[in-house]
Each structure stands twice: as structure tokens, then as C-alpha cells.
Amino acid sequence: IAVLDIERNIFASFSNLSSISYVEGTYQNNVLCGPGKITHLNGDVLCCIFGKGYVNGPTKLYDKSWVLKEVCWYHRNVPNLNKSEIINVGPMYISV
């Protein structure tokens, strides 16, 4: 229960917390830090870097088939709102 409460606090600024099904990362002193993933109920996966419990820095959003959908920069769980810097990519496949 404590981990769930921590994750709710960390992702409180995400617009749709109910869409998050799983958070993967490393906890240090009960705070997420380093590389991690956020998996959504629809199968999308956000690969990111956690810093002080927040998503900070470059991110890649993949669909459930691991097709790259978007590349973006986050600051304290908030994506860059400058749409010219958010890159929506066409089908780009990676092997897993």
C-alpha cells in the first residue's frame, strides 16, 4: 500500500492517473530515480528518466507493439508544451 501511495503522489500531475497500470523503476529512499517505464492500460509504454520522484528529461512513448509514437522532454512530470519540440513519429519499429 505504501508504494501505491508514493506512486500516486509522484504522478499526481499526470492528467489521467487512472490510465497508469504499472510503474517500473528504482527507488532510493522511497523516491523513484534513474531509468524507468510507465505502462498505461492501453499498452502504451513511456520510457523515461526519474529524478527526485518526477519524470524529468527526454522520454520515448511506444505503443503496445513497441512502435515509437512520440519523443518529448518532461520537467517534473509535465511534457514540454511547445508542440514544435514534441516529435510525433510515424511507424518506427524496434526489436525487443
Beta strands, then each sheet from edge to edge (+ up, - down):
strand 1: 20-28
strand 2: 31-40
strand 3: 45-51
strand 4: 54-55
strand 5: 57-62
strand 6: 68-75
strand 7: 78-79
strand 8: 87-88
sheet 1: 1+ 2- 3+ 4-
sheet 2: 1+ 2- 3+ 5- 6+ 7-
sheet 3: 1+ 2- 3+ 5- 6+ 8-
end
